[in-house]
Amino acid sequence: MATNRLSERYIEELENLMSDPNPIVRSRALEAFRKTIGLETAGGVQVNVNQQAALIQRGPTSFEEVMEKVRVRLIAEHREQTQIAPQ
């Protein structure tokens, strides 16, 4: 509970500082934010990026393949609807 209140207050104050017309205030607010989230340390800026990807061989691997599957499915649904339609 206390953490939630503090985080809300922190975000509100950060928004106030970032909307300040003075660029120095905005710069300092951004610097404090980077330190808070751990992007900036005493030695400079530190960014860690971890990326994982899982490829499923059964599925489409490109946008074009996905669109082709959608097109085929729409055509099949359209054919089904025209066969079901009352005559």
OpenMM code with the backbone's topology and positions (N, CA, C; nanometers):
from openmm import Vec3, app, unit

residues = "MET ALA THR ASN ARG LEU SER GLU ARG TYR ILE GLU GLU LEU GLU ASN LEU MET SER ASP PRO ASN PRO ILE VAL ARG SER ARG ALA LEU GLU ALA PHE ARG LYS THR ILE GLY LEU GLU THR ALA GLY GLY VAL GLN VAL ASN VAL ASN GLN GLN ALA ALA LEU ILE GLN ARG GLY PRO THR SER PHE GLU GLU VAL MET GLU LYS VAL ARG VAL ARG LEU ILE ALA GLU HIS ARG GLU GLN THR GLN ILE ALA PRO GLN".split()
positions = [
    Vec3(0.0817, -0.1193, 0.0000),
    Vec3(0.0000, 0.0000, 0.0000),
    Vec3(0.0864, 0.1262, 0.0000),
    Vec3(0.1836, 0.1313, 0.0890),
    Vec3(0.2687, 0.2498, 0.0965),
    Vec3(0.3507, 0.2647, -0.0314),
    Vec3(0.3940, 0.1520, -0.0866),
    Vec3(0.4707, 0.1566, -0.2105),
    Vec3(0.3866, 0.2117, -0.3243),
    Vec3(0.2604, 0.1713, -0.3305),
    Vec3(0.1713, 0.2217, -0.4346),
    Vec3(0.1513, 0.3719, -0.4230),
    Vec3(0.1314, 0.4192, -0.3002),
    Vec3(0.1127, 0.5645, -0.2802),
    Vec3(0.2382, 0.6404, -0.3191),
    Vec3(0.3541, 0.5877, -0.2795),
    Vec3(0.4800, 0.6551, -0.3135),
    Vec3(0.5038, 0.6539, -0.4637),
    Vec3(0.4747, 0.5422, -0.5290),
    Vec3(0.4975, 0.5360, -0.6728),
    Vec3(0.4036, 0.6313, -0.7459),
    Vec3(0.2784, 0.6409, -0.7009),
    Vec3(0.1854, 0.7363, -0.7627),
    Vec3(0.2332, 0.8792, -0.7434),
    Vec3(0.2798, 0.9085, -0.6218),
    Vec3(0.3296, 1.0441, -0.5944),
    Vec3(0.4544, 1.0729, -0.6778),
    Vec3(0.5415, 0.9738, -0.6912),
    Vec3(0.6627, 0.9904, -0.7710),
    Vec3(0.6272, 1.0214, -0.9161),
    Vec3(0.5322, 0.9474, -0.9712),
    Vec3(0.4921, 0.9683, -1.1103),
    Vec3(0.4297, 1.1062, -1.1280),
    Vec3(0.3446, 1.1469, -1.0336),
    Vec3(0.2839, 1.2796, -1.0416),
    Vec3(0.3906, 1.3887, -1.0392),
    Vec3(0.4858, 1.3746, -0.9485),
    Vec3(0.5924, 1.4753, -0.9381),
    Vec3(0.6799, 1.4746, -1.0626),
    Vec3(0.7092, 1.3577, -1.1157),
    Vec3(0.7877, 1.3490, -1.2382),
    Vec3(0.7140, 1.4155, -1.3539),
    Vec3(0.5827, 1.3945, -1.3644),
    Vec3(0.5041, 1.4603, -1.4684),
    Vec3(0.5092, 1.6123, -1.4523),
    Vec3(0.5000, 1.6595, -1.3289),
    Vec3(0.5085, 1.8036, -1.3046),
    Vec3(0.6439, 1.8588, -1.3483),
    Vec3(0.7496, 1.7891, -1.3120),
    Vec3(0.8832, 1.8363, -1.3474),
    Vec3(0.9075, 1.8300, -1.4980),
    Vec3(0.8580, 1.7250, -1.5631),
    Vec3(0.8791, 1.7115, -1.7070),
    Vec3(0.7967, 1.8119, -1.7875),
    Vec3(0.6929, 1.8668, -1.7279),
    Vec3(0.6135, 1.9674, -1.7979),
    Vec3(0.6604, 2.1096, -1.7661),
    Vec3(0.7647, 2.1216, -1.6872),
    Vec3(0.8188, 2.2536, -1.6536),
    Vec3(0.8769, 2.3190, -1.7786),
    Vec3(0.8554, 2.4492, -1.7965),
    Vec3(0.9075, 2.5170, -1.9159),
    Vec3(1.0609, 2.5277, -1.9180),
    Vec3(1.1236, 2.5160, -1.8038),
    Vec3(1.2689, 2.5285, -1.7943),
    Vec3(1.3345, 2.3964, -1.8396),
    Vec3(1.4169, 2.4007, -1.9447),
    Vec3(1.4798, 2.2773, -1.9936),
    Vec3(1.5770, 2.2152, -1.8937),
    Vec3(1.6353, 2.2952, -1.8071),
    Vec3(1.7280, 2.2416, -1.7073),
    Vec3(1.6522, 2.1560, -1.6062),
    Vec3(1.5343, 2.2035, -1.5649),
    Vec3(1.4512, 2.1261, -1.4714),
    Vec3(1.4093, 1.9944, -1.5354),
    Vec3(1.3696, 1.9999, -1.6635),
    Vec3(1.3298, 1.8778, -1.7328),
    Vec3(1.4471, 1.7808, -1.7443),
    Vec3(1.5646, 1.8329, -1.7744),
    Vec3(1.6832, 1.7490, -1.7873),
    Vec3(1.7174, 1.6811, -1.6543),
    Vec3(1.7100, 1.7569, -1.5472),
    Vec3(1.7397, 1.7001, -1.4143),
    Vec3(1.6346, 1.5951, -1.3751),
    Vec3(1.5092, 1.6207, -1.4099),
    Vec3(1.4036, 1.5239, -1.3794),
    Vec3(1.4277, 1.3947, -1.4552),
    Vec3(1.4661, 1.4062, -1.5819),
    Vec3(1.4935, 1.2882, -1.6624),
    Vec3(1.6148, 1.2121, -1.6080),
    Vec3(1.7154, 1.2851, -1.5658),
    Vec3(1.8340, 1.2228, -1.5066),
    Vec3(1.7972, 1.1471, -1.3793),
    Vec3(1.7146, 1.2079, -1.2945),
    Vec3(1.6719, 1.1417, -1.1710),
    Vec3(1.5906, 1.0162, -1.2027),
    Vec3(1.5064, 1.0238, -1.3044),
    Vec3(1.4265, 0.9085, -1.3432),
    Vec3(1.5158, 0.7949, -1.3919),
    Vec3(1.6155, 0.8282, -1.4745),
    Vec3(1.7071, 0.7238, -1.5229),
    Vec3(1.7822, 0.6586, -1.4072),
    Vec3(1.8217, 0.7363, -1.3086),
    Vec3(1.8894, 0.6796, -1.1918),
    Vec3(1.7946, 0.5914, -1.1121),
    Vec3(1.6690, 0.6346, -1.1011),
    Vec3(1.5706, 0.5588, -1.0243),
    Vec3(1.5457, 0.4221, -1.0844),
    Vec3(1.5350, 0.4152, -1.2156),
    Vec3(1.5064, 0.2857, -1.2781),
    Vec3(1.6334, 0.2063, -1.3082),
    Vec3(1.7494, 0.2617, -1.2759),
    Vec3(1.8735, 0.1873, -1.2885),
    Vec3(1.9430, 0.1971, -1.4216),
    Vec3(1.9011, 0.2899, -1.5074),
    Vec3(1.9683, 0.3043, -1.6366),
    Vec3(2.0966, 0.3846, -1.6256),
    Vec3(2.1061, 0.4661, -1.5247),
    Vec3(2.2239, 0.5512, -1.5116),
    Vec3(2.2932, 0.5213, -1.3798),
    Vec3(2.4223, 0.4959, -1.3882),
    Vec3(2.5014, 0.4686, -1.2692),
    Vec3(2.6111, 0.5738, -1.2591),
    Vec3(2.6972, 0.5600, -1.1599),
    Vec3(2.8049, 0.6576, -1.1399),
    Vec3(2.8980, 0.6634, -1.2603),
    Vec3(2.9139, 0.5528, -1.3311),
    Vec3(3.0046, 0.5476, -1.4445),
    Vec3(2.9422, 0.5890, -1.5765),
    Vec3(2.8152, 0.6182, -1.5788),
    Vec3(2.7491, 0.6555, -1.7037),
    Vec3(2.6189, 0.5788, -1.7214),
    Vec3(2.5775, 0.5686, -1.8427),
    Vec3(2.4516, 0.5009, -1.8732),
    Vec3(2.4784, 0.3531, -1.8952),
    Vec3(2.3932, 0.2695, -1.8360),
    Vec3(2.4072, 0.1251, -1.8492),
    Vec3(2.2724, 0.0693, -1.8929),
    Vec3(2.2721, -0.0026, -2.0023),
    Vec3(2.1488, -0.0623, -2.0531),
    Vec3(2.1734, -0.2098, -2.0778),
    Vec3(2.0884, -0.2932, -2.0206),
    Vec3(2.0960, -0.4378, -2.0417),
    Vec3(1.9754, -0.4788, -2.1242),
    Vec3(2.0003, -0.5485, -2.2323),
    Vec3(1.8924, -0.5948, -2.3179),
    Vec3(1.8998, -0.7461, -2.3273),
    Vec3(1.7923, -0.8098, -2.2892),
    Vec3(1.7814, -0.9550, -2.3014),
    Vec3(1.6634, -0.9828, -2.3925),
    Vec3(1.6881, -1.0563, -2.4973),
    Vec3(1.5820, -1.0855, -2.5923),
    Vec3(1.5794, -1.2348, -2.6184),
    Vec3(1.4583, -1.2889, -2.6133),
    Vec3(1.4420, -1.4299, -2.6422),
    Vec3(1.3363, -1.4438, -2.7504),
    Vec3(1.3578, -1.5378, -2.8371),
    Vec3(1.2614, -1.5620, -2.9441),
    Vec3(1.2351, -1.7118, -2.9532),
    Vec3(1.1091, -1.7440, -2.9681),
    Vec3(1.0703, -1.8840, -2.9866),
    Vec3(1.0015, -1.8950, -3.1214),
    Vec3(1.0587, -1.9742, -3.2085),
    Vec3(1.0005, -1.9934, -3.3410),
    Vec3(0.9278, -2.1259, -3.3453),
    Vec3(0.8067, -2.1221, -3.3917),
    Vec3(0.7279, -2.2427, -3.4080),
    Vec3(0.7297, -2.2755, -3.5569),
    Vec3(0.7794, -2.3903, -3.5898),
    Vec3(0.7971, -2.4271, -3.7300),
    Vec3(0.6647, -2.4454, -3.8026),
    Vec3(0.5572, -2.4739, -3.7296),
    Vec3(0.4285, -2.4990, -3.7934),
    Vec3(0.3630, -2.3716, -3.8437),
    Vec3(0.3890, -2.2586, -3.7811),
    Vec3(0.3204, -2.1344, -3.8140),
    Vec3(0.3895, -2.0576, -3.9243),
    Vec3(0.3213, -1.9532, -3.9732),
    Vec3(0.3814, -1.8684, -4.0764),
    Vec3(0.4998, -1.7904, -4.0202),
    Vec3(0.5955, -1.7614, -4.1071),
    Vec3(0.7148, -1.6916, -4.0612),
    Vec3(0.7283, -1.5515, -4.1189),
    Vec3(0.6324, -1.5092, -4.2018),
    Vec3(0.6410, -1.3750, -4.2578),
    Vec3(0.5018, -1.3135, -4.2644),
    Vec3(0.4980, -1.1849, -4.2807),
    Vec3(0.3716, -1.1136, -4.2931),
    Vec3(0.2926, -1.1643, -4.4131),
    Vec3(0.3610, -1.1886, -4.5224),
    Vec3(0.2945, -1.2355, -4.6439),
    Vec3(0.2283, -1.3716, -4.6224),
    Vec3(0.2969, -1.4602, -4.5501),
    Vec3(0.2389, -1.5909, -4.5221),
    Vec3(0.1139, -1.5792, -4.4343),
    Vec3(0.1186, -1.4899, -4.3368),
    Vec3(0.0018, -1.4675, -4.2516),
    Vec3(-0.1138, -1.4150, -4.3354),
    Vec3(-0.0873, -1.3172, -4.4216),
    Vec3(-0.1931, -1.2607, -4.5046),
    Vec3(-0.2499, -1.3653, -4.6000),
    Vec3(-0.1670, -1.4541, -4.6511),
    Vec3(-0.2147, -1.5601, -4.7392),
    Vec3(-0.3076, -1.6548, -4.6631),
    Vec3(-0.2716, -1.6892, -4.5385),
    Vec3(-0.3589, -1.7744, -4.4575),
    Vec3(-0.4923, -1.7055, -4.4303),
    Vec3(-0.4888, -1.5755, -4.4016),
    Vec3(-0.6120, -1.5004, -4.3781),
    Vec3(-0.6971, -1.4997, -4.5042),
    Vec3(-0.6351, -1.4768, -4.6189),
    Vec3(-0.7079, -1.4736, -4.7459),
    Vec3(-0.7752, -1.6080, -4.7736),
    Vec3(-0.7023, -1.7169, -4.7538),
    Vec3(-0.7569, -1.8500, -4.7768),
    Vec3(-0.8742, -1.8766, -4.6822),
    Vec3(-0.8601, -1.8363, -4.5571),
    Vec3(-0.9667, -1.8572, -4.4594),
    Vec3(-1.0911, -1.7753, -4.4949),
    Vec3(-1.0717, -1.6507, -4.5377),
    Vec3(-1.1858, -1.5668, -4.5772),
    Vec3(-1.2587, -1.6246, -4.6983),
    Vec3(-1.1846, -1.6741, -4.7948),
    Vec3(-1.2472, -1.7352, -4.9135),
    Vec3(-1.3275, -1.8579, -4.8720),
    Vec3(-1.2719, -1.9405, -4.7845),
    Vec3(-1.3421, -2.0607, -4.7385),
    Vec3(-1.4691, -2.0229, -4.6628),
    Vec3(-1.4613, -1.9218, -4.5771),
    Vec3(-1.5794, -1.8776, -4.5027),
    Vec3(-1.6846, -1.8201, -4.5974),
    Vec3(-1.6416, -1.7467, -4.6976),
    Vec3(-1.7356, -1.6901, -4.7942),
    Vec3(-1.8069, -1.8015, -4.8707),
    Vec3(-1.7326, -1.9030, -4.9143),
    Vec3(-1.7933, -2.0170, -4.9844),
    Vec3(-1.8940, -2.0886, -4.8948),
    Vec3(-1.8565, -2.1051, -4.7674),
    Vec3(-1.9449, -2.1706, -4.6723),
    Vec3(-2.0732, -2.0905, -4.6529),
    Vec3(-2.0614, -1.9602, -4.6421),
    Vec3(-2.1783, -1.8742, -4.6237),
    Vec3(-2.2703, -1.8787, -4.7448),
    Vec3(-2.2144, -1.8810, -4.8650),
    Vec3(-2.2979, -1.8844, -4.9847),
    Vec3(-2.3680, -2.0194, -4.9997),
    Vec3(-2.3084, -2.1261, -4.9487),
    Vec3(-2.3718, -2.2578, -4.9537),
    Vec3(-2.4838, -2.2682, -4.8501),
    Vec3(-2.4696, -2.2018, -4.7365),
    Vec3(-2.5680, -2.2066, -4.6287),
    Vec3(-2.6853, -2.1131, -4.6568),
    Vec3(-2.6627, -2.0062, -4.7314),
    Vec3(-2.7664, -1.9049, -4.7545),
    Vec3(-2.8936, -1.9685, -4.8083),
    Vec3(-3.0103, -1.9258, -4.7553),
    Vec3(-3.1382, -1.9810, -4.8045),
    Vec3(-3.1630, -1.9439, -4.9503),
    Vec3(-3.2212, -2.0397, -5.0237),
    Vec3(-3.2453, -2.0164, -5.1662),
    Vec3(-3.3919, -2.0055, -5.1958),
] * unit.nanometer
topology = app.Topology()
chain = topology.addChain("A")
for resn in residues:
    res = topology.addResidue(resn, chain)
    for name in ("N", "CA", "C"):
        topology.addAtom(name, app.Element.getBySymbol(name[0]), res)
